[in-house]
Amino acid sequence: MKAILLEKYGEPLILKDVEMPEPKSGEVLIKVVSSPINPSDLAYLSGFYSSTRKLPATPGFEGSGLVIRSGGGFFAGRLVGKRVAFSASGQSGAWAEYCVASATEVVVITDQISYETASCSLVNPLTVMAMCKVAA
């Protein structure tokens, strides 16, 4: 599969052919349709964002797509074939053709919600909530 890779903080990104990630128990494999570029992504690319991803890594903290495989588990098995918004897990970033996500970090979306809209529905709204709480 094709994925964008960050090999060194602050350096240009690279498009490469990489192994498709394999979902573990409690995870799902998603065919990515849309993934935004958030301020947190830009901070990560520069090395100014706390993350457990070890370089080289695929950036992208959220996206949307179609669940094509389950790694097993109660929630993960019920998501196969569903359109979802997701938060990317571990080394698997959303700026790739496929991404692994924890089944507990996936939200099923209806046909009335576009993939583009759904891909922006997790990271930024939580940021806004946190900013409002701090400002209050």
TORPA-4810 file (N, C-alpha, C, O; in nm, 3 decimals):
<nodes>
NODE_1_0.084_-0.117_0.000_0.000_0.000_0.000_0.088_0.123_0.000_0.206_0.117_0.036_M
NODE_2_0.032_0.234_-0.039_0.104_0.362_-0.038_0.076_0.434_0.095_-0.036_0.432_0.146_K
NODE_3_0.179_0.496_0.148_0.166_0.572_0.272_0.265_0.687_0.270_0.373_0.677_0.211_A
NODE_4_0.228_0.795_0.335_0.320_0.906_0.354_0.400_0.876_0.480_0.343_0.838_0.582_I
NODE_5_0.531_0.893_0.472_0.617_0.863_0.586_0.694_0.987_0.632_0.740_1.067_0.551_L
NODE_6_0.704_0.999_0.761_0.792_1.097_0.824_0.912_1.020_0.876_0.898_0.936_0.965_L
NODE_7_1.029_1.048_0.821_1.149_0.975_0.864_1.231_1.053_0.966_1.301_0.995_1.049_E
NODE_8_1.220_1.188_0.960_1.292_1.273_1.054_1.210_1.400_1.073_1.162_1.459_0.977_K
NODE_9_1.195_1.441_1.199_1.117_1.562_1.229_1.171_1.682_1.154_1.292_1.704_1.148_Y
NODE_10_1.079_1.759_1.097_1.118_1.880_1.025_1.163_1.858_0.882_1.189_1.954_0.810_G
NODE_11_1.174_1.734_0.840_1.218_1.702_0.705_1.098_1.679_0.614_0.987_1.655_0.663_E
NODE_12_1.117_1.686_0.481_1.005_1.661_0.389_0.948_1.519_0.405_1.019_1.425_0.440_P
NODE_13_0.819_1.508_0.380_0.752_1.378_0.385_0.782_1.299_0.258_0.815_1.356_0.155_L
NODE_14_0.771_1.166_0.269_0.803_1.076_0.157_0.683_0.986_0.132_0.624_0.934_0.226_I
NODE_15_0.647_0.967_0.005_0.544_0.871_-0.033_0.613_0.740_-0.066_0.700_0.735_-0.153_L
NODE_16_0.574_0.632_0.004_0.641_0.502_-0.014_0.540_0.389_-0.020_0.427_0.402_0.027_K
NODE_17_0.583_0.278_-0.078_0.509_0.153_-0.068_0.552_0.087_0.061_0.672_0.066_0.083_D
NODE_18_0.457_0.054_0.147_0.486_-0.008_0.277_0.393_-0.127_0.297_0.294_-0.144_0.225_V
NODE_19_0.425_-0.209_0.395_0.340_-0.323_0.431_0.207_-0.273_0.484_0.201_-0.174_0.556_E
NODE_20_0.100_-0.343_0.450_-0.030_-0.309_0.504_-0.032_-0.347_0.652_0.010_-0.457_0.687_M
NODE_21_-0.081_-0.257_0.740_-0.085_-0.290_0.882_-0.187_-0.401_0.909_-0.287_-0.414_0.838_P
NODE_22_-0.160_-0.480_1.010_-0.249_-0.590_1.050_-0.318_-0.555_1.181_-0.251_-0.524_1.279_E
NODE_23_-0.450_-0.559_1.182_-0.520_-0.529_1.307_-0.504_-0.643_1.408_-0.508_-0.761_1.373_P
NODE_24_-0.485_-0.605_1.534_-0.479_-0.702_1.644_-0.619_-0.713_1.704_-0.711_-0.645_1.660_K
NODE_25_-0.634_-0.798_1.802_-0.763_-0.812_1.869_-0.807_-0.676_1.922_-0.729_-0.604_1.986_S
NODE_26_-0.933_-0.641_1.896_-0.985_-0.513_1.940_-0.958_-0.399_1.844_-0.991_-0.284_1.873_G
NODE_27_-0.897_-0.430_1.729_-0.866_-0.329_1.629_-0.932_-0.362_1.496_-0.973_-0.476_1.473_E
NODE_28_-0.941_-0.262_1.410_-0.995_-0.282_1.276_-0.902_-0.221_1.173_-0.827_-0.128_1.202_V
NODE_29_-0.907_-0.275_1.051_-0.834_-0.220_0.938_-0.931_-0.138_0.855_-1.038_-0.187_0.818_L
NODE_30_-0.895_-0.015_0.828_-0.982_0.080_0.758_-0.920_0.120_0.625_-0.802_0.157_0.620_I
NODE_31_-0.999_0.114_0.518_-0.958_0.171_0.390_-0.987_0.321_0.401_-1.103_0.363_0.404_K
NODE_32_-0.882_0.400_0.407_-0.895_0.544_0.432_-0.949_0.614_0.307_-0.900_0.593_0.196_V
NODE_33_-1.051_0.695_0.328_-1.108_0.775_0.220_-1.068_0.922_0.235_-1.040_0.989_0.136_V
NODE_34_-1.065_0.972_0.359_-1.033_1.112_0.383_-0.959_1.126_0.515_-0.989_1.058_0.613_S
NODE_35_-0.860_1.217_0.516_-0.788_1.248_0.640_-0.742_1.393_0.635_-0.674_1.433_0.541_S
NODE_36_-0.779_1.472_0.735_-0.744_1.614_0.733_-0.600_1.639_0.779_-0.531_1.548_0.825_P
NODE_37_-0.559_1.763_0.763_-0.433_1.810_0.821_-0.472_1.905_0.933_-0.523_2.014_0.908_I
NODE_38_-0.448_1.862_1.057_-0.483_1.940_1.176_-0.360_2.011_1.232_-0.248_1.971_1.200_N
NODE_39_-0.378_2.115_1.313_-0.263_2.177_1.379_-0.178_2.075_1.457_-0.056_2.088_1.462_P
NODE_40_-0.242_1.975_1.517_-0.165_1.873_1.590_-0.076_1.792_1.495_0.033_1.751_1.532_S
NODE_41_-0.123_1.770_1.372_-0.040_1.700_1.273_0.083_1.783_1.239_0.194_1.730_1.230_D
NODE_42_0.064_1.913_1.220_0.176_2.002_1.185_0.277_2.008_1.300_0.398_2.009_1.276_L
NODE_43_0.228_2.012_1.423_0.318_2.011_1.539_0.395_1.880_1.544_0.515_1.879_1.573_A
NODE_44_0.327_1.767_1.516_0.393_1.636_1.516_0.504_1.631_1.411_0.613_1.582_1.438_Y
NODE_45_0.475_1.682_1.290_0.574_1.679_1.182_0.701_1.755_1.220_0.810_1.721_1.173_L
NODE_46_0.687_1.857_1.304_0.801_1.937_1.347_0.869_1.882_1.472_0.975_1.930_1.511_S
NODE_47_0.807_1.781_1.534_0.864_1.722_1.655_0.819_1.790_1.783_0.878_1.768_1.889_G
NODE_48_0.713_1.872_1.774_0.665_1.946_1.891_0.535_1.892_1.947_0.462_1.965_2.015_F
NODE_49_0.504_1.767_1.921_0.379_1.708_1.969_0.410_1.574_2.032_0.480_1.492_1.973_Y
NODE_50_0.360_1.553_2.151_0.384_1.428_2.222_0.312_1.314_2.151_0.191_1.319_2.131_S
NODE_51_0.386_1.211_2.115_0.329_1.095_2.048_0.414_0.973_2.076_0.535_0.983_2.095_S
NODE_52_0.350_0.856_2.079_0.424_0.732_2.102_0.476_0.672_1.971_0.546_0.570_1.973_T
NODE_53_0.444_0.733_1.859_0.490_0.680_1.729_0.640_0.698_1.716_0.695_0.805_1.740_R
NODE_54_0.705_0.589_1.679_0.850_0.591_1.657_0.876_0.613_1.508_0.807_0.555_1.423_K
NODE_55_0.974_0.695_1.477_1.007_0.722_1.337_1.087_0.607_1.278_1.167_0.544_1.348_L
NODE_56_1.068_0.578_1.150_0.975_0.641_1.059_0.830_0.601_1.091_0.804_0.490_1.137_P
NODE_57_0.738_0.694_1.067_0.597_0.670_1.097_0.510_0.740_0.995_0.552_0.835_0.929_A
NODE_58_0.387_0.692_0.984_0.288_0.757_0.899_0.211_0.857_0.984_0.150_0.819_1.084_T
NODE_59_0.213_0.985_0.946_0.137_1.087_1.020_-0.013_1.073_0.997_-0.059_0.987_0.923_P
NODE_60_-0.087_1.160_1.062_-0.232_1.164_1.049_-0.300_1.105_1.171_-0.296_0.984_1.193_G
NODE_61_-0.362_1.192_1.252_-0.423_1.146_1.376_-0.570_1.107_1.364_-0.624_1.041_1.453_F
NODE_62_-0.635_1.147_1.255_-0.776_1.110_1.239_-0.810_1.099_1.091_-0.737_1.147_1.004_E
NODE_63_-0.923_1.034_1.065_-0.968_1.020_0.927_-1.104_0.954_0.922_-1.173_0.940_1.023_G
NODE_64_-1.139_0.913_0.802_-1.264_0.840_0.782_-1.244_0.740_0.670_-1.155_0.755_0.586_S
NODE_65_-1.329_0.638_0.669_-1.317_0.536_0.566_-1.410_0.420_0.591_-1.509_0.432_0.664_G
NODE_66_-1.378_0.308_0.531_-1.459_0.188_0.538_-1.382_0.077_0.609_-1.269_0.046_0.571_L
NODE_67_-1.442_0.019_0.712_-1.377_-0.091_0.784_-1.382_-0.215_0.695_-1.489_-0.260_0.655_V
NODE_68_-1.264_-0.270_0.665_-1.258_-0.387_0.576_-1.219_-0.516_0.646_-1.237_-0.625_0.592_I
NODE_69_-1.163_-0.504_0.769_-1.122_-0.625_0.840_-1.117_-0.600_0.990_-1.089_-0.489_1.036_R
NODE_70_-1.146_-0.704_1.065_-1.139_-0.699_1.210_-1.024_-0.788_1.257_-0.997_-0.893_1.200_S
NODE_71_-0.958_-0.743_1.363_-0.856_-0.826_1.426_-0.917_-0.919_1.530_-0.846_-0.994_1.597_G
NODE_72_-1.049_-0.912_1.544_-1.119_-0.995_1.641_-1.161_-0.914_1.762_-1.110_-0.804_1.786_G
NODE_73_-1.252_-0.968_1.835_-1.302_-0.898_1.952_-1.446_-0.855_1.932_-1.494_-0.844_1.819_G
NODE_74_-1.515_-0.831_2.041_-1.658_-0.802_2.039_-1.692_-0.681_1.953_-1.774_-0.691_1.862_F
NODE_75_-1.631_-0.565_1.983_-1.664_-0.442_1.909_-1.608_-0.444_1.768_-1.678_-0.407_1.673_F
NODE_76_-1.484_-0.487_1.754_-1.419_-0.485_1.622_-1.494_-0.568_1.519_-1.508_-0.526_1.404_A
NODE_77_-1.543_-0.684_1.558_-1.613_-0.771_1.464_-1.743_-0.711_1.412_-1.787_-0.747_1.303_G
NODE_78_-1.803_-0.622_1.487_-1.930_-0.561_1.447_-1.913_-0.438_1.358_-2.012_-0.381_1.312_R
NODE_79_-1.788_-0.398_1.333_-1.762_-0.279_1.253_-1.731_-0.308_1.106_-1.730_-0.217_1.024_L
NODE_80_-1.705_-0.434_1.072_-1.669_-0.468_0.934_-1.782_-0.427_0.839_-1.898_-0.459_0.861_V
NODE_81_-1.743_-0.356_0.732_-1.839_-0.309_0.633_-1.903_-0.175_0.666_-1.983_-0.124_0.588_G
NODE_82_-1.868_-0.117_0.780_-1.927_0.010_0.824_-1.842_0.129_0.778_-1.719_0.121_0.772_K
NODE_83_-1.910_0.239_0.747_-1.845_0.367_0.721_-1.816_0.429_0.857_-1.903_0.432_0.944_R
NODE_84_-1.692_0.478_0.876_-1.653_0.526_1.008_-1.566_0.652_1.002_-1.500_0.680_0.903_V
NODE_85_-1.569_0.725_1.113_-1.467_0.824_1.146_-1.379_0.756_1.250_-1.427_0.675_1.328_A
NODE_86_-1.249_0.787_1.251_-1.160_0.715_1.343_-1.045_0.802_1.390_-1.007_0.900_1.326_F
NODE_87_-0.991_0.763_1.503_-0.867_0.817_1.556_-0.761_0.709_1.532_-0.778_0.595_1.574_S
NODE_88_-0.652_0.745_1.467_-0.549_0.647_1.431_-0.475_0.598_1.555_-0.451_0.674_1.649_A
NODE_89_-0.438_0.469_1.554_-0.374_0.406_1.668_-0.227_0.375_1.643_-0.187_0.345_1.530_S
NODE_90_-0.147_0.383_1.747_-0.008_0.338_1.743_0.071_0.392_1.626_0.068_0.512_1.599_G
NODE_91_0.142_0.304_1.557_0.227_0.341_1.444_0.147_0.370_1.318_0.200_0.428_1.223_Q
NODE_92_0.022_0.329_1.315_-0.061_0.339_1.195_-0.128_0.476_1.187_-0.226_0.502_1.256_S
NODE_93_-0.073_0.564_1.102_-0.132_0.697_1.084_-0.234_0.698_0.972_-0.241_0.605_0.891_G
NODE_94_-0.313_0.803_0.967_-0.424_0.812_0.872_-0.383_0.860_0.733_-0.465_0.856_0.642_A
NODE_95_-0.259_0.904_0.715_-0.216_0.952_0.583_-0.161_0.836_0.501_-0.047_0.839_0.455_W
NODE_96_-0.245_0.736_0.483_-0.209_0.615_0.409_-0.335_0.558_0.345_-0.446_0.600_0.377_A
NODE_97_-0.317_0.462_0.257_-0.434_0.399_0.195_-0.515_0.317_0.294_-0.636_0.306_0.282_E
NODE_98_-0.445_0.260_0.395_-0.511_0.179_0.498_-0.453_0.216_0.633_-0.337_0.255_0.644_Y
NODE_99_-0.536_0.204_0.736_-0.496_0.242_0.871_-0.560_0.147_0.971_-0.672_0.101_0.951_C
NODE_100_-0.490_0.119_1.079_-0.545_0.040_1.189_-0.592_0.136_1.298_-0.524_0.234_1.330_V
NODE_101_-0.708_0.107_1.353_-0.761_0.187_1.464_-0.823_0.095_1.568_-0.874_-0.012_1.536_A
NODE_102_-0.817_0.138_1.692_-0.884_0.065_1.799_-1.035_0.074_1.776_-1.086_0.180_1.742_S
NODE_103_-1.104_-0.036_1.796_-1.250_-0.037_1.777_-1.319_0.061_1.870_-1.430_0.106_1.840_A
NODE_104_-1.257_0.095_1.981_-1.317_0.191_2.074_-1.290_0.336_2.034_-1.340_0.428_2.098_T
NODE_105_-1.211_0.357_1.928_-1.181_0.491_1.879_-1.236_0.512_1.738_-1.183_0.589_1.659_E
NODE_106_-1.345_0.440_1.710_-1.411_0.445_1.580_-1.557_0.482_1.604_-1.621_0.432_1.696_V
NODE_107_-1.610_0.571_1.518_-1.750_0.612_1.527_-1.816_0.582_1.393_-1.771_0.628_1.289_V
NODE_108_-1.922_0.503_1.397_-1.995_0.471_1.273_-2.067_0.598_1.224_-2.127_0.671_1.302_V
NODE_109_-2.058_0.621_1.093_-2.123_0.739_1.034_-2.233_0.693_0.939_-2.225_0.585_0.880_I
NODE_110_-2.335_0.777_0.925_-2.446_0.745_0.835_-2.410_0.786_0.692_-2.311_0.856_0.670_T
NODE_111_-2.490_0.741_0.597_-2.468_0.777_0.457_-2.488_0.926_0.432_-2.440_0.979_0.332_D
NODE_112_-2.559_0.994_0.521_-2.585_1.137_0.505_-2.463_1.223_0.540_-2.459_1.342_0.507_Q
NODE_113_-2.364_1.165_0.605_-2.243_1.238_0.643_-2.133_1.201_0.544_-2.103_1.083_0.524_I
NODE_114_-2.074_1.302_0.481_-1.966_1.275_0.384_-1.841_1.227_0.458_-1.822_1.255_0.577_S
NODE_115_-1.758_1.154_0.386_-1.630_1.111_0.443_-1.546_1.234_0.482_-1.477_1.232_0.584_Y
NODE_116_-1.552_1.339_0.400_-1.472_1.459_0.428_-1.515_1.525_0.559_-1.430_1.564_0.639_E
NODE_117_-1.644_1.536_0.580_-1.694_1.594_0.706_-1.659_1.504_0.824_-1.613_1.552_0.927_T
NODE_118_-1.681_1.375_0.809_-1.655_1.280_0.918_-1.508_1.277_0.957_-1.475_1.256_1.074_A
NODE_119_-1.418_1.297_0.860_-1.275_1.289_0.889_-1.228_1.399_0.983_-1.121_1.388_1.042_S
NODE_120_-1.306_1.504_0.998_-1.271_1.617_1.086_-1.351_1.618_1.215_-1.357_1.721_1.283_C
NODE_121_-1.411_1.508_1.250_-1.508_1.511_1.360_-1.454_1.469_1.497_-1.530_1.470_1.594_S
NODE_122_-1.328_1.433_1.508_-1.280_1.384_1.637_-1.177_1.474_1.704_-1.194_1.511_1.820_L
NODE_123_-1.071_1.511_1.635_-0.961_1.584_1.698_-0.998_1.730_1.728_-0.990_1.772_1.844_V
NODE_124_-1.039_1.805_1.628_-1.065_1.948_1.650_-1.180_1.977_1.744_-1.167_2.068_1.826_N
NODE_125_-1.292_1.906_1.739_-1.399_1.935_1.836_-1.352_1.916_1.981_-1.392_1.993_2.069_P
NODE_126_-1.270_1.817_2.008_-1.219_1.798_2.144_-1.125_1.911_2.184_-1.123_1.953_2.300_L
NODE_127_-1.047_1.961_2.087_-0.960_2.075_2.113_-1.042_2.198_2.152_-1.009_2.269_2.247_T
NODE_128_-1.149_2.222_2.077_-1.236_2.336_2.106_-1.297_2.323_2.245_-1.301_2.420_2.321_V
NODE_129_-1.344_2.203_2.280_-1.402_2.181_2.414_-1.299_2.213_2.523_-1.331_2.277_2.623_M
NODE_130_-1.175_2.166_2.503_-1.071_2.191_2.601_-1.040_2.341_2.612_-1.020_2.393_2.722_A
NODE_131_-1.035_2.410_2.498_-1.008_2.554_2.501_-1.119_2.630_2.572_-1.092_2.724_2.647_M
NODE_132_-1.244_2.591_2.550_-1.357_2.656_2.617_-1.352_2.634_2.768_-1.385_2.722_2.846_C
NODE_133_-1.310_2.515_2.806_-1.301_2.484_2.949_-1.191_2.567_3.015_-1.208_2.616_3.126_K
NODE_134_-1.078_2.581_2.946_-0.967_2.659_2.999_-1.005_2.806_3.007_-0.971_2.874_3.104_V
NODE_135_-1.076_2.856_2.906_-1.113_2.997_2.900_-1.222_3.034_3.000_-1.236_3.150_3.037_A
NODE_136_-1.299_2.935_3.045_-1.412_2.962_3.134_-1.370_2.998_3.276_-1.454_3.023_3.362_A
</nodes>
